Amino acid sequence: MNKFRERCSMLDPVTQQPRFGPKMLAKVQDMLRRYDDVKLAVEDGAPLRQQVEAKRDRLAQVQAEREKEQADRKREAREAERAAELARAHEQERLQQETLAHDAEQRRLEQARIEALAVAANKKREQRELERVQEGRLRLEEEERRARLNASIPLGKEGLERSIAVLRESTGDAKLLAVVGNICSSPENAAFRHIPKENVHFHADLGKYEGGYQCLLALGFRELQQGDDNEPKLVFVLEVGLEKRGIFAVGPLWCCGVGLN
């Protein structure tokens, strides 16, 4: 400040004019006057100093609060980031657990499906075995029935007379005579020696009448099952070796048209 005071009274060595112009000189003098007033106030009493110190303290407090707010915001941001990371970790763990649970459920369902298939297959095997046993029993019963039927009628004249007596009560013996006549005329023809039991024409002509089957048995035919088990067919077959005891034992009577009267 002393330099400004000195320059206020200094002259330019060349022009011999004041170093400061009128406006600049007025500004410098005003600054010096205010400086002196402040200096005097500071030197004479404490109120201004206290005001300055109080203002400085307030500024320091504001700065401290600002710094504290910044620190709090940073801390809150860090805490929020940690909370977000923790939430992401929890969500990832939840998704992993959900995936594991889903996979476990899928495995359980697949295992249950396999077990159900195994149970169904086992039941099917048991059912097939039961059906096989049942079919075997029925087949055995059918074979026994056919054996009893085949053995129930004596071969030859005695059995034929007995069967014709039954047959005549329901129908005539003309159809039987036709069957025997065909065999006598063409004994080598297999078509006349194999008569399907379910043949429509045979059933209509002879099979549906009581005594019809018995007459065939007396003539030497035997009821047999042909074909496989899925499509069995019952056939009356004139077996080789039974001709002499069966149809050919009484054949001359039929072939001559005499019959059994």
Secondary structure as a PSIPRED ss2 file (coil, helix, strand):
# PSIPRED VFORMAT (PSIPRED V4.0)

   1 M C   1.000  0.000  0.000
   2 N H   0.000  1.000  0.000
   3 K H   0.000  1.000  0.000
   4 F H   0.000  1.000  0.000
   5 R H   0.000  1.000  0.000
   6 E H   0.000  1.000  0.000
   7 R H   0.000  1.000  0.000
   8 C H   0.000  1.000  0.000
   9 S H   0.000  1.000  0.000
  10 M C   1.000  0.000  0.000
  11 L E   0.000  0.000  1.000
  12 D C   1.000  0.000  0.000
  13 P C   1.000  0.000  0.000
  14 V C   1.000  0.000  0.000
  15 T C   1.000  0.000  0.000
  16 Q C   1.000  0.000  0.000
  17 Q C   1.000  0.000  0.000
  18 P E   0.000  0.000  1.000
  19 R C   1.000  0.000  0.000
  20 F C   1.000  0.000  0.000
  21 G C   1.000  0.000  0.000
  22 P H   0.000  1.000  0.000
  23 K H   0.000  1.000  0.000
  24 M H   0.000  1.000  0.000
  25 L H   0.000  1.000  0.000
  26 A H   0.000  1.000  0.000
  27 K H   0.000  1.000  0.000
  28 V H   0.000  1.000  0.000
  29 Q H   0.000  1.000  0.000
  30 D H   0.000  1.000  0.000
  31 M H   0.000  1.000  0.000
  32 L H   0.000  1.000  0.000
  33 R H   0.000  1.000  0.000
  34 R H   0.000  1.000  0.000
  35 Y H   0.000  1.000  0.000
  36 D H   0.000  1.000  0.000
  37 D H   0.000  1.000  0.000
  38 V H   0.000  1.000  0.000
  39 K H   0.000  1.000  0.000
  40 L H   0.000  1.000  0.000
  41 A H   0.000  1.000  0.000
  42 V H   0.000  1.000  0.000
  43 E H   0.000  1.000  0.000
  44 D H   0.000  1.000  0.000
  45 G C   1.000  0.000  0.000
  46 A C   1.000  0.000  0.000
  47 P H   0.000  1.000  0.000
  48 L H   0.000  1.000  0.000
  49 R H   0.000  1.000  0.000
  50 Q H   0.000  1.000  0.000
  51 Q H   0.000  1.000  0.000
  52 V H   0.000  1.000  0.000
  53 E H   0.000  1.000  0.000
  54 A H   0.000  1.000  0.000
  55 K H   0.000  1.000  0.000
  56 R H   0.000  1.000  0.000
  57 D H   0.000  1.000  0.000
  58 R H   0.000  1.000  0.000
  59 L H   0.000  1.000  0.000
  60 A H   0.000  1.000  0.000
  61 Q H   0.000  1.000  0.000
  62 V H   0.000  1.000  0.000
  63 Q H   0.000  1.000  0.000
  64 A H   0.000  1.000  0.000
  65 E H   0.000  1.000  0.000
  66 R H   0.000  1.000  0.000
  67 E H   0.000  1.000  0.000
  68 K H   0.000  1.000  0.000
  69 E H   0.000  1.000  0.000
  70 Q H   0.000  1.000  0.000
  71 A H   0.000  1.000  0.000
  72 D H   0.000  1.000  0.000
  73 R H   0.000  1.000  0.000
  74 K H   0.000  1.000  0.000
  75 R H   0.000  1.000  0.000
  76 E H   0.000  1.000  0.000
  77 A H   0.000  1.000  0.000
  78 R H   0.000  1.000  0.000
  79 E H   0.000  1.000  0.000
  80 A H   0.000  1.000  0.000
  81 E H   0.000  1.000  0.000
  82 R H   0.000  1.000  0.000
  83 A H   0.000  1.000  0.000
  84 A H   0.000  1.000  0.000
  85 E H   0.000  1.000  0.000
  86 L H   0.000  1.000  0.000
  87 A H   0.000  1.000  0.000
  88 R H   0.000  1.000  0.000
  89 A H   0.000  1.000  0.000
  90 H H   0.000  1.000  0.000
  91 E H   0.000  1.000  0.000
  92 Q H   0.000  1.000  0.000
  93 E H   0.000  1.000  0.000
  94 R H   0.000  1.000  0.000
  95 L H   0.000  1.000  0.000
  96 Q H   0.000  1.000  0.000
  97 Q H   0.000  1.000  0.000
  98 E H   0.000  1.000  0.000
  99 T H   0.000  1.000  0.000
 100 L H   0.000  1.000  0.000
 101 A H   0.000  1.000  0.000
 102 H H   0.000  1.000  0.000
 103 D H   0.000  1.000  0.000
 104 A H   0.000  1.000  0.000
 105 E H   0.000  1.000  0.000
 106 Q H   0.000  1.000  0.000
 107 R H   0.000  1.000  0.000
 108 R H   0.000  1.000  0.000
 109 L H   0.000  1.000  0.000
 110 E H   0.000  1.000  0.000
 111 Q H   0.000  1.000  0.000
 112 A H   0.000  1.000  0.000
 113 R H   0.000  1.000  0.000
 114 I H   0.000  1.000  0.000
 115 E H   0.000  1.000  0.000
 116 A H   0.000  1.000  0.000
 117 L H   0.000  1.000  0.000
 118 A H   0.000  1.000  0.000
 119 V H   0.000  1.000  0.000
 120 A H   0.000  1.000  0.000
 121 A H   0.000  1.000  0.000
 122 N H   0.000  1.000  0.000
 123 K H   0.000  1.000  0.000
 124 K H   0.000  1.000  0.000
 125 R H   0.000  1.000  0.000
 126 E H   0.000  1.000  0.000
 127 Q H   0.000  1.000  0.000
 128 R H   0.000  1.000  0.000
 129 E H   0.000  1.000  0.000
 130 L H   0.000  1.000  0.000
 131 E H   0.000  1.000  0.000
 132 R H   0.000  1.000  0.000
 133 V H   0.000  1.000  0.000
 134 Q H   0.000  1.000  0.000
 135 E H   0.000  1.000  0.000
 136 G H   0.000  1.000  0.000
 137 R H   0.000  1.000  0.000
 138 L H   0.000  1.000  0.000
 139 R H   0.000  1.000  0.000
 140 L H   0.000  1.000  0.000
 141 E H   0.000  1.000  0.000
 142 E H   0.000  1.000  0.000
 143 E H   0.000  1.000  0.000
 144 E H   0.000  1.000  0.000
 145 R H   0.000  1.000  0.000
 146 R H   0.000  1.000  0.000
 147 A H   0.000  1.000  0.000
 148 R H   0.000  1.000  0.000
 149 L H   0.000  1.000  0.000
 150 N H   0.000  1.000  0.000
 151 A H   0.000  1.000  0.000
 152 S H   0.000  1.000  0.000
 153 I C   1.000  0.000  0.000
 154 P C   1.000  0.000  0.000
 155 L C   1.000  0.000  0.000
 156 G C   1.000  0.000  0.000
 157 K H   0.000  1.000  0.000
 158 E H   0.000  1.000  0.000
 159 G H   0.000  1.000  0.000
 160 L H   0.000  1.000  0.000
 161 E H   0.000  1.000  0.000
 162 R H   0.000  1.000  0.000
 163 S H   0.000  1.000  0.000
 164 I H   0.000  1.000  0.000
 165 A H   0.000  1.000  0.000
 166 V H   0.000  1.000  0.000
 167 L H   0.000  1.000  0.000
 168 R H   0.000  1.000  0.000
 169 E H   0.000  1.000  0.000
 170 S H   0.000  1.000  0.000
 171 T C   1.000  0.000  0.000
 172 G C   1.000  0.000  0.000
 173 D C   1.000  0.000  0.000
 174 A H   0.000  1.000  0.000
 175 K H   0.000  1.000  0.000
 176 L H   0.000  1.000  0.000
 177 L H   0.000  1.000  0.000
 178 A H   0.000  1.000  0.000
 179 V H   0.000  1.000  0.000
 180 V H   0.000  1.000  0.000
 181 G H   0.000  1.000  0.000
 182 N H   0.000  1.000  0.000
 183 I H   0.000  1.000  0.000
 184 C H   0.000  1.000  0.000
 185 S H   0.000  1.000  0.000
 186 S C   1.000  0.000  0.000
 187 P C   1.000  0.000  0.000
 188 E C   1.000  0.000  0.000
 189 N C   1.000  0.000  0.000
 190 A H   0.000  1.000  0.000
 191 A H   0.000  1.000  0.000
 192 F H   0.000  1.000  0.000
 193 R H   0.000  1.000  0.000
 194 H E   0.000  0.000  1.000
 195 I E   0.000  0.000  1.000
 196 P E   0.000  0.000  1.000
 197 K C   1.000  0.000  0.000
 198 E C   1.000  0.000  0.000
 199 N C   1.000  0.000  0.000
 200 V H   0.000  1.000  0.000
 201 H H   0.000  1.000  0.000
 202 F H   0.000  1.000  0.000
 203 H H   0.000  1.000  0.000
 204 A H   0.000  1.000  0.000
 205 D H   0.000  1.000  0.000
 206 L H   0.000  1.000  0.000
 207 G H   0.000  1.000  0.000
 208 K C   1.000  0.000  0.000
 209 Y C   1.000  0.000  0.000
 210 E C   1.000  0.000  0.000
 211 G C   1.000  0.000  0.000
 212 G H   0.000  1.000  0.000
 213 Y H   0.000  1.000  0.000
 214 Q H   0.000  1.000  0.000
 215 C H   0.000  1.000  0.000
 216 L H   0.000  1.000  0.000
 217 L H   0.000  1.000  0.000
 218 A H   0.000  1.000  0.000
 219 L C   1.000  0.000  0.000
 220 G C   1.000  0.000  0.000
 221 F E   0.000  0.000  1.000
 222 R E   0.000  0.000  1.000
 223 E E   0.000  0.000  1.000
 224 L E   0.000  0.000  1.000
 225 Q E   0.000  0.000  1.000
 226 Q E   0.000  0.000  1.000
 227 G C   1.000  0.000  0.000
 228 D C   1.000  0.000  0.000
 229 D C   1.000  0.000  0.000
 230 N C   1.000  0.000  0.000
 231 E C   1.000  0.000  0.000
 232 P C   1.000  0.000  0.000
 233 K E   0.000  0.000  1.000
 234 L E   0.000  0.000  1.000
 235 V E   0.000  0.000  1.000
 236 F E   0.000  0.000  1.000
 237 V E   0.000  0.000  1.000
 238 L E   0.000  0.000  1.000
 239 E C   1.000  0.000  0.000
 240 V C   1.000  0.000  0.000
 241 G C   1.000  0.000  0.000
 242 L C   1.000  0.000  0.000
 243 E C   1.000  0.000  0.000
 244 K C   1.000  0.000  0.000
 245 R C   1.000  0.000  0.000
 246 G C   1.000  0.000  0.000
 247 I H   0.000  1.000  0.000
 248 F H   0.000  1.000  0.000
 249 A H   0.000  1.000  0.000
 250 V H   0.000  1.000  0.000
 251 G H   0.000  1.000  0.000
 252 P H   0.000  1.000  0.000
 253 L H   0.000  1.000  0.000
 254 W H   0.000  1.000  0.000
 255 C H   0.000  1.000  0.000
 256 C C   1.000  0.000  0.000
 257 G C   1.000  0.000  0.000
 258 V C   1.000  0.000  0.000
 259 G C   1.000  0.000  0.000
 260 L C   1.000  0.000  0.000
 261 N C   1.000  0.000  0.000
